[in-house]
Amino acid sequence: MKKPAANPTEQKCPACNGTGFAVVTQPAQPNRKIYPPPCKECGGKGRITEAAN
Ligand SMILES: [Zn+2]
C-alpha cells in the first residue's frame, strides 16, 4: 500500500502544472516581464481538490 499524501483529494493542478499561475507566453523582451495571472483552475493555489463524484 502506497503512502497516501497529506490530503489525497488534493493534487497538483494540471492546468498550471502546480505553479498557481496561468501559463502565459513570455514576450521576447527581456525587460518586459509579464506577471502571469492566477490560474483559474486552482485559483492560484497550484493545487486542485477533486470533488467526490
Ligand atoms: Zn492551476
N, CA, C, O and the ligand as a Tripos MOL2 file, in Angstrom:
@<TRIPOS>MOLECULE
protein
  213   211    54     0     0
PROTEIN
NO_CHARGES

@<TRIPOS>ATOM
      1 N           0.8540   -1.2030    0.0000 N.3       1 MET1
      2 CA          0.0000    0.0000    0.0000 C.3       1 MET1
      3 C           0.8770    1.2370    0.0000 C.2       1 MET1
      4 O           1.7850    1.3860    0.8180 O.2       1 MET1
      5 N           0.5860    2.0970   -0.9200 N.am      2 LYS2
      6 CA          1.4030    3.3040   -1.0180 C.3       2 LYS2
      7 C           1.0530    4.2810    0.0830 C.2       2 LYS2
      8 O          -0.0790    4.3420    0.5620 O.2       2 LYS2
      9 N           2.0330    5.0200    0.4580 N.am      3 LYS3
     10 CA          1.8020    6.0290    1.4940 C.3       3 LYS3
     11 C           0.9960    7.1830    0.9050 C.2       3 LYS3
     12 O           1.4230    7.8240   -0.0550 O.2       3 LYS3
     13 N          -0.1430    7.4330    1.4720 N.am      4 PRO4
     14 CA         -1.0020    8.4970    0.9240 C.3       4 PRO4
     15 C          -0.4300    9.8770    1.1920 C.2       4 PRO4
     16 O           0.3410   10.0780    2.1300 O.2       4 PRO4
     17 N          -0.8160   10.8090    0.3620 N.am      5 ALA5
     18 CA         -0.3720   12.1830    0.5630 C.3       5 ALA5
     19 C          -1.0990   12.7650    1.7640 C.2       5 ALA5
     20 O          -2.0220   12.1560    2.3050 O.2       5 ALA5
     21 N          -0.6780   13.9280    2.1650 N.am      6 ALA6
     22 CA         -1.3030   14.5630    3.3190 C.3       6 ALA6
     23 C          -2.8030   14.7090    3.0930 C.2       6 ALA6
     24 O          -3.6250   14.5020    3.9850 O.2       6 ALA6
     25 N          -3.1090   15.0710    1.8740 N.am      7 ASN7
     26 CA         -4.5110   15.1790    1.5140 C.3       7 ASN7
     27 C          -4.6980   14.5210    0.1560 C.2       7 ASN7
     28 O          -4.4230   15.1400   -0.8720 O.2       7 ASN7
     29 N          -5.1500   13.3090    0.1370 N.am      8 PRO8
     30 CA         -5.2270   12.5480   -1.1120 C.3       8 PRO8
     31 C          -6.1700   13.1480   -2.1330 C.2       8 PRO8
     32 O          -6.0780   12.8480   -3.3230 O.2       8 PRO8
     33 N          -7.0710   13.9880   -1.6760 N.am      9 THR9
     34 CA         -8.0120   14.5810   -2.6210 C.3       9 THR9
     35 C          -7.4280   15.8210   -3.2780 C.2       9 THR9
     36 O          -8.0080   16.3830   -4.2070 O.2       9 THR9
     37 N          -6.2670   16.2400   -2.7760 N.am     10 GLU10
     38 CA         -5.6590   17.4360   -3.3230 C.3      10 GLU10
     39 C          -4.4610   17.0370   -4.1750 C.2      10 GLU10
     40 O          -3.6170   16.2490   -3.7470 O.2      10 GLU10
     41 N          -4.3990   17.5670   -5.3360 N.am     11 GLN11
     42 CA         -3.2900   17.2080   -6.2120 C.3      11 GLN11
     43 C          -2.8420   18.4020   -7.0420 C.2      11 GLN11
     44 O          -3.5170   19.4300   -7.1070 O.2      11 GLN11
     45 N          -1.7170   18.2410   -7.6550 N.am     12 LYS12
     46 CA         -1.1590   19.3350   -8.4360 C.3      12 LYS12
     47 C          -2.0880   19.6990   -9.5750 C.2      12 LYS12
     48 O          -2.6140   18.8360  -10.2780 O.2      12 LYS12
     49 N          -2.2730   20.9780   -9.7370 N.am     13 CYS13
     50 CA         -3.1600   21.4510  -10.7880 C.3      13 CYS13
     51 C          -2.5040   21.2220  -12.1500 C.2      13 CYS13
     52 O          -1.4120   21.7280  -12.4070 O.2      13 CYS13
     53 N          -3.1640   20.4640  -13.0160 N.am     14 PRO14
     54 CA         -2.5980   20.1810  -14.3330 C.3      14 PRO14
     55 C          -2.6140   21.3920  -15.2550 C.2      14 PRO14
     56 O          -1.8400   21.4760  -16.2080 O.2      14 PRO14
     57 N          -3.5120   22.3300  -14.9530 N.am     15 ALA15
     58 CA         -3.6470   23.4930  -15.8340 C.3      15 ALA15
     59 C          -2.4280   24.3990  -15.7430 C.2      15 ALA15
     60 O          -1.9990   24.9870  -16.7350 O.2      15 ALA15
     61 N          -1.8830   24.5010  -14.5460 N.am     16 CYS16
     62 CA         -0.7390   25.3910  -14.3510 C.3      16 CYS16
     63 C           0.5060   24.6130  -13.9340 C.2      16 CYS16
     64 O           1.5610   25.1860  -13.6630 O.2      16 CYS16
     65 N           0.3540   23.3180  -13.8930 N.am     17 ASN17
     66 CA          1.4720   22.4530  -13.5150 C.3      17 ASN17
     67 C           1.9350   22.7220  -12.0880 C.2      17 ASN17
     68 O           3.1070   22.5570  -11.7500 O.2      17 ASN17
     69 N           0.9860   23.1380  -11.2700 N.am     18 GLY18
     70 CA          1.2900   23.3240   -9.8560 C.3      18 GLY18
     71 C           1.9340   24.6580   -9.5210 C.2      18 GLY18
     72 O           2.3460   24.8870   -8.3840 O.2      18 GLY18
     73 N           2.0200   25.5230  -10.4960 N.am     19 THR19
     74 CA          2.6610   26.8080  -10.2380 C.3      19 THR19
     75 C           1.6860   27.8160   -9.6430 C.2      19 THR19
     76 O           2.0890   28.7590   -8.9610 O.2      19 THR19
     77 N           0.4090   27.6070   -9.9080 N.am     20 GLY20
     78 CA         -0.5950   28.5330   -9.4040 C.3      20 GLY20
     79 C          -0.8310   29.7110  -10.3270 C.2      20 GLY20
     80 O          -1.6580   30.5850  -10.0680 O.2      20 GLY20
     81 N          -0.0790   29.7040  -11.4090 N.am     21 PHE21
     82 CA         -0.2310   30.7950  -12.3710 C.3      21 PHE21
     83 C          -0.5550   30.2330  -13.7420 C.2      21 PHE21
     84 O          -0.0400   29.1960  -14.1580 O.2      21 PHE21
     85 N          -1.4200   30.9490  -14.4200 N.am     22 ALA22
     86 CA         -1.7750   30.5040  -15.7510 C.3      22 ALA22
     87 C          -0.5430   30.5390  -16.6440 C.2      22 ALA22
     88 O           0.3280   31.3990  -16.5110 O.2      22 ALA22
     89 N          -0.5010   29.5910  -17.5420 N.am     23 VAL23
     90 CA          0.6370   29.5300  -18.4500 C.3      23 VAL23
     91 C           0.5170   30.6350  -19.4850 C.2      23 VAL23
     92 O          -0.4460   30.6800  -20.2500 O.2      23 VAL23
     93 N           1.4840   31.5110  -19.5050 N.am     24 VAL24
     94 CA          1.4600   32.6040  -20.4630 C.3      24 VAL24
     95 C           2.7320   32.5640  -21.2920 C.2      24 VAL24
     96 O           3.7690   32.0440  -20.8800 O.2      24 VAL24
     97 N           2.6050   33.1200  -22.4420 N.am     25 THR25
     98 CA          3.7790   33.1760  -23.3070 C.3      25 THR25
     99 C           4.5410   34.4650  -23.0460 C.2      25 THR25
    100 O           4.0410   35.5630  -23.2890 O.2      25 THR25
    101 N           5.7390   34.3130  -22.5550 N.am     26 GLN26
    102 CA          6.5430   35.4940  -22.2750 C.3      26 GLN26
    103 C           6.9850   36.1400  -23.5850 C.2      26 GLN26
    104 O           7.4130   35.4440  -24.5050 O.2      26 GLN26
    105 N           6.8870   37.4390  -23.6740 N.am     27 PRO27
    106 CA          7.3180   38.1260  -24.8950 C.3      27 PRO27
    107 C           8.8350   38.1090  -25.0190 C.2      27 PRO27
    108 O           9.5670   37.9360  -24.0440 O.2      27 PRO27
    109 N           9.2580   38.2900  -26.2150 N.am     28 ALA28
    110 CA         10.6930   38.2760  -26.4660 C.3      28 ALA28
    111 C          11.3090   39.6250  -26.1140 C.2      28 ALA28
    112 O          12.0540   40.2260  -26.8880 O.2      28 ALA28
    113 N          10.9640   40.0690  -24.9080 N.am     29 GLN29
    114 CA         11.5100   41.3470  -24.4460 C.3      29 GLN29
    115 C          11.9990   41.1570  -23.0090 C.2      29 GLN29
    116 O          11.1960   41.0820  -22.0790 O.2      29 GLN29
    117 N          13.2750   41.0830  -22.8410 N.am     30 PRO30
    118 CA         13.8530   40.7740  -21.5240 C.3      30 PRO30
    119 C          13.4330   41.7530  -20.4380 C.2      30 PRO30
    120 O          13.3570   41.3890  -19.2650 O.2      30 PRO30
    121 N          13.1670   42.9690  -20.8190 N.am     31 ASN31
    122 CA         12.8360   43.9880  -19.8260 C.3      31 ASN31
    123 C          11.3340   44.0870  -19.5510 C.2      31 ASN31
    124 O          10.8860   44.8430  -18.6890 O.2      31 ASN31
    125 N          10.5940   43.3190  -20.2950 N.am     32 ARG32
    126 CA          9.1420   43.3770  -20.1360 C.3      32 ARG32
    127 C           8.6390   42.0220  -19.6700 C.2      32 ARG32
    128 O           8.2160   41.1810  -20.4630 O.2      32 ARG32
    129 N           8.6970   41.8450  -18.4040 N.am     33 LYS33
    130 CA          8.2630   40.5720  -17.8660 C.3      33 LYS33
    131 C           6.7730   40.6220  -17.5410 C.2      33 LYS33
    132 O           6.2990   41.4740  -16.7890 O.2      33 LYS33
    133 N           6.0840   39.7030  -18.1200 N.am     34 ILE34
    134 CA          4.6500   39.6410  -17.8630 C.3      34 ILE34
    135 C           4.3940   38.8970  -16.5590 C.2      34 ILE34
    136 O           4.8920   37.7910  -16.3470 O.2      34 ILE34
    137 N           3.6320   39.5070  -15.7180 N.am     35 TYR35
    138 CA          3.2640   38.8240  -14.4960 C.3      35 TYR35
    139 C           2.0200   37.9990  -14.7750 C.2      35 TYR35
    140 O           0.9530   38.5440  -15.0580 O.2      35 TYR35
    141 N           2.1590   36.7100  -14.6950 N.am     36 PRO36
    142 CA          1.0380   35.8550  -15.0810 C.3      36 PRO36
    143 C          -0.1070   35.9490  -14.0870 C.2      36 PRO36
    144 O           0.1130   36.0660  -12.8820 O.2      36 PRO36
    145 N          -1.3100   35.9000  -14.5910 N.am     37 PRO37
    146 CA         -2.4800   35.9330  -13.7230 C.3      37 PRO37
    147 C          -2.6370   34.6050  -13.0020 C.2      37 PRO37
    148 O          -2.1780   33.5710  -13.4860 O.2      37 PRO37
    149 N          -3.2810   34.6360  -11.8520 N.am     38 PRO38
    150 CA         -3.5120   33.3860  -11.1210 C.3      38 PRO38
    151 C          -4.2840   32.3860  -11.9680 C.2      38 PRO38
    152 O          -5.1590   32.7520  -12.7540 O.2      38 PRO38
    153 N          -3.9510   31.1570  -11.7960 N.am     39 CYS39
    154 CA         -4.6200   30.1030  -12.5510 C.3      39 CYS39
    155 C          -6.1030   30.0440  -12.1870 C.2      39 CYS39
    156 O          -6.4830   30.0600  -11.0170 O.2      39 CYS39
    157 N          -6.9090   29.9750  -13.2200 N.am     40 LYS40
    158 CA         -8.3540   29.9410  -12.9830 C.3      40 LYS40
    159 C          -8.7940   28.5940  -12.4120 C.2      40 LYS40
    160 O          -9.7720   28.4980  -11.6700 O.2      40 LYS40
    161 N          -8.0630   27.5870  -12.7730 N.am     41 GLU41
    162 CA         -8.4740   26.2410  -12.3740 C.3      41 GLU41
    163 C          -8.3040   26.0180  -10.8740 C.2      41 GLU41
    164 O          -9.1270   25.3670  -10.2300 O.2      41 GLU41
    165 N          -7.2440   26.5600  -10.3450 N.am     42 CYS42
    166 CA         -6.9550   26.2910   -8.9330 C.3      42 CYS42
    167 C          -6.9860   27.5650   -8.1060 C.2      42 CYS42
    168 O          -6.7590   27.5350   -6.8960 O.2      42 CYS42
    169 N          -7.2660   28.6800   -8.7590 N.am     43 GLY43
    170 CA         -7.3490   29.9350   -8.0200 C.3      43 GLY43
    171 C          -5.9990   30.4200   -7.5300 C.2      43 GLY43
    172 O          -5.9200   31.1870   -6.5710 O.2      43 GLY43
    173 N          -4.9490   29.9790   -8.1800 N.am     44 GLY44
    174 CA         -3.6180   30.4430   -7.8250 C.3      44 GLY44
    175 C          -2.9550   29.6330   -6.7250 C.2      44 GLY44
    176 O          -1.8830   29.9930   -6.2390 O.2      44 GLY44
    177 N          -3.5950   28.5360   -6.3340 N.am     45 LYS45
    178 CA         -3.0130   27.7180   -5.2750 C.3      45 LYS45
    179 C          -2.0250   26.6970   -5.8110 C.2      45 LYS45
    180 O          -1.1340   26.2250   -5.1050 O.2      45 LYS45
    181 N          -2.2130   26.3730   -7.0810 N.am     46 GLY46
    182 CA         -1.3350   25.3640   -7.6630 C.3      46 GLY46
    183 C          -1.8040   23.9550   -7.3770 C.2      46 GLY46
    184 O          -1.2200   22.9750   -7.8390 O.2      46 GLY46
    185 N          -2.8560   23.8780   -6.6160 N.am     47 ARG47
    186 CA         -3.4010   22.5550   -6.3200 C.3      47 ARG47
    187 C          -4.9080   22.5800   -6.5030 C.2      47 ARG47
    188 O          -5.5690   23.6000   -6.3020 O.2      47 ARG47
    189 N          -5.4060   21.4720   -6.8740 N.am     48 ILE48
    190 CA         -6.8510   21.3710   -7.0150 C.3      48 ILE48
    191 C          -7.3810   20.2730   -6.1160 C.2      48 ILE48
    192 O          -6.7240   19.2600   -5.8760 O.2      48 ILE48
    193 N          -8.5510   20.4950   -5.6430 N.am     49 THR49
    194 CA         -9.1740   19.4810   -4.8060 C.3      49 THR49
    195 C         -10.2440   18.7680   -5.6030 C.2      49 THR49
    196 O         -11.2090   19.3730   -6.0690 O.2      49 THR49
    197 N         -10.0550   17.4980   -5.7480 N.am     50 GLU50
    198 CA        -11.0320   16.7420   -6.5120 C.3      50 GLU50
    199 C         -12.3170   16.5760   -5.7300 C.2      50 GLU50
    200 O         -12.3220   16.1530   -4.5740 O.2      50 GLU50
    201 N         -13.3830   16.9160   -6.3820 N.am     51 ALA51
    202 CA        -14.6760   16.7330   -5.7320 C.3      51 ALA51
    203 C         -15.0650   15.2700   -5.7910 C.2      51 ALA51
    204 O         -14.8360   14.5820   -6.7860 O.2      51 ALA51
    205 N         -15.6380   14.8320   -4.7390 N.am     52 ALA52
    206 CA        -16.0680   13.4280   -4.7040 C.3      52 ALA52
    207 C         -17.2140   13.2080   -5.6690 C.2      52 ALA52
    208 O         -18.2630   13.8450   -5.5740 O.2      52 ALA52
    209 N         -16.9980   12.3120   -6.5820 N.am     53 ASN53
    210 CA        -18.0650   12.0620   -7.5500 C.3      53 ASN53
    211 C         -19.1720   11.2060   -6.9410 C.2      53 ASN53
    212 O         -20.1540   10.8960   -7.6150 O.2      53 ASN53
    213 ZN         -3.7870   25.8340  -11.5660 Zn       54 ZN54
@<TRIPOS>BOND
     1     1     2 1
     2     2     3 1
     3     3     4 2
     4     3     5 am
     5     5     6 1
     6     6     7 1
     7     7     8 2
     8     7     9 am
     9     9    10 1
    10    10    11 1
    11    11    12 2
    12    11    13 am
    13    13    14 1
    14    14    15 1
    15    15    16 2
    16    15    17 am
    17    17    18 1
    18    18    19 1
    19    19    20 2
    20    19    21 am
    21    21    22 1
    22    22    23 1
    23    23    24 2
    24    23    25 am
    25    25    26 1
    26    26    27 1
    27    27    28 2
    28    27    29 am
    29    29    30 1
    30    30    31 1
    31    31    32 2
    32    31    33 am
    33    33    34 1
    34    34    35 1
    35    35    36 2
    36    35    37 am
    37    37    38 1
    38    38    39 1
    39    39    40 2
    40    39    41 am
    41    41    42 1
    42    42    43 1
    43    43    44 2
    44    43    45 am
    45    45    46 1
    46    46    47 1
    47    47    48 2
    48    47    49 am
    49    49    50 1
    50    50    51 1
    51    51    52 2
    52    51    53 am
    53    53    54 1
    54    54    55 1
    55    55    56 2
    56    55    57 am
    57    57    58 1
    58    58    59 1
    59    59    60 2
    60    59    61 am
    61    61    62 1
    62    62    63 1
    63    63    64 2
    64    63    65 am
    65    65    66 1
    66    66    67 1
    67    67    68 2
    68    67    69 am
    69    69    70 1
    70    70    71 1
    71    71    72 2
    72    71    73 am
    73    73    74 1
    74    74    75 1
    75    75    76 2
    76    75    77 am
    77    77    78 1
    78    78    79 1
    79    79    80 2
    80    79    81 am
    81    81    82 1
    82    82    83 1
    83    83    84 2
    84    83    85 am
    85    85    86 1
    86    86    87 1
    87    87    88 2
    88    87    89 am
    89    89    90 1
    90    90    91 1
    91    91    92 2
    92    91    93 am
    93    93    94 1
    94    94    95 1
    95    95    96 2
    96    95    97 am
    97    97    98 1
    98    98    99 1
    99    99   100 2
   100    99   101 am
   101   101   102 1
   102   102   103 1
   103   103   104 2
   104   103   105 am
   105   105   106 1
   106   106   107 1
   107   107   108 2
   108   107   109 am
   109   109   110 1
   110   110   111 1
   111   111   112 2
   112   111   113 am
   113   113   114 1
   114   114   115 1
   115   115   116 2
   116   115   117 am
   117   117   118 1
   118   118   119 1
   119   119   120 2
   120   119   121 am
   121   121   122 1
   122   122   123 1
   123   123   124 2
   124   123   125 am
   125   125   126 1
   126   126   127 1
   127   127   128 2
   128   127   129 am
   129   129   130 1
   130   130   131 1
   131   131   132 2
   132   131   133 am
   133   133   134 1
   134   134   135 1
   135   135   136 2
   136   135   137 am
   137   137   138 1
   138   138   139 1
   139   139   140 2
   140   139   141 am
   141   141   142 1
   142   142   143 1
   143   143   144 2
   144   143   145 am
   145   145   146 1
   146   146   147 1
   147   147   148 2
   148   147   149 am
   149   149   150 1
   150   150   151 1
   151   151   152 2
   152   151   153 am
   153   153   154 1
   154   154   155 1
   155   155   156 2
   156   155   157 am
   157   157   158 1
   158   158   159 1
   159   159   160 2
   160   159   161 am
   161   161   162 1
   162   162   163 1
   163   163   164 2
   164   163   165 am
   165   165   166 1
   166   166   167 1
   167   167   168 2
   168   167   169 am
   169   169   170 1
   170   170   171 1
   171   171   172 2
   172   171   173 am
   173   173   174 1
   174   174   175 1
   175   175   176 2
   176   175   177 am
   177   177   178 1
   178   178   179 1
   179   179   180 2
   180   179   181 am
   181   181   182 1
   182   182   183 1
   183   183   184 2
   184   183   185 am
   185   185   186 1
   186   186   187 1
   187   187   188 2
   188   187   189 am
   189   189   190 1
   190   190   191 1
   191   191   192 2
   192   191   193 am
   193   193   194 1
   194   194   195 1
   195   195   196 2
   196   195   197 am
   197   197   198 1
   198   198   199 1
   199   199   200 2
   200   199   201 am
   201   201   202 1
   202   202   203 1
   203   203   204 2
   204   203   205 am
   205   205   206 1
   206   206   207 1
   207   207   208 2
   208   207   209 am
   209   209   210 1
   210   210   211 1
   211   211   212 2
@<TRIPOS>SUBSTRUCTURE
     1 MET1         2 RESIDUE 1 A MET
     2 LYS2         6 RESIDUE 1 A LYS
     3 LYS3        10 RESIDUE 1 A LYS
     4 PRO4        14 RESIDUE 1 A PRO
     5 ALA5        18 RESIDUE 1 A ALA
     6 ALA6        22 RESIDUE 1 A ALA
     7 ASN7        26 RESIDUE 1 A ASN
     8 PRO8        30 RESIDUE 1 A PRO
     9 THR9        34 RESIDUE 1 A THR
    10 GLU10       38 RESIDUE 1 A GLU
    11 GLN11       42 RESIDUE 1 A GLN
    12 LYS12       46 RESIDUE 1 A LYS
    13 CYS13       50 RESIDUE 1 A CYS
    14 PRO14       54 RESIDUE 1 A PRO
    15 ALA15       58 RESIDUE 1 A ALA
    16 CYS16       62 RESIDUE 1 A CYS
    17 ASN17       66 RESIDUE 1 A ASN
    18 GLY18       70 RESIDUE 1 A GLY
    19 THR19       74 RESIDUE 1 A THR
    20 GLY20       78 RESIDUE 1 A GLY
    21 PHE21       82 RESIDUE 1 A PHE
    22 ALA22       86 RESIDUE 1 A ALA
    23 VAL23       90 RESIDUE 1 A VAL
    24 VAL24       94 RESIDUE 1 A VAL
    25 THR25       98 RESIDUE 1 A THR
    26 GLN26      102 RESIDUE 1 A GLN
    27 PRO27      106 RESIDUE 1 A PRO
    28 ALA28      110 RESIDUE 1 A ALA
    29 GLN29      114 RESIDUE 1 A GLN
    30 PRO30      118 RESIDUE 1 A PRO
    31 ASN31      122 RESIDUE 1 A ASN
    32 ARG32      126 RESIDUE 1 A ARG
    33 LYS33      130 RESIDUE 1 A LYS
    34 ILE34      134 RESIDUE 1 A ILE
    35 TYR35      138 RESIDUE 1 A TYR
    36 PRO36      142 RESIDUE 1 A PRO
    37 PRO37      146 RESIDUE 1 A PRO
    38 PRO38      150 RESIDUE 1 A PRO
    39 CYS39      154 RESIDUE 1 A CYS
    40 LYS40      158 RESIDUE 1 A LYS
    41 GLU41      162 RESIDUE 1 A GLU
    42 CYS42      166 RESIDUE 1 A CYS
    43 GLY43      170 RESIDUE 1 A GLY
    44 GLY44      174 RESIDUE 1 A GLY
    45 LYS45      178 RESIDUE 1 A LYS
    46 GLY46      182 RESIDUE 1 A GLY
    47 ARG47      186 RESIDUE 1 A ARG
    48 ILE48      190 RESIDUE 1 A ILE
    49 THR49      194 RESIDUE 1 A THR
    50 GLU50      198 RESIDUE 1 A GLU
    51 ALA51      202 RESIDUE 1 A ALA
    52 ALA52      206 RESIDUE 1 A ALA
    53 ASN53      210 RESIDUE 1 A ASN
    54 ZN54       213 GROUP 0 **** ****
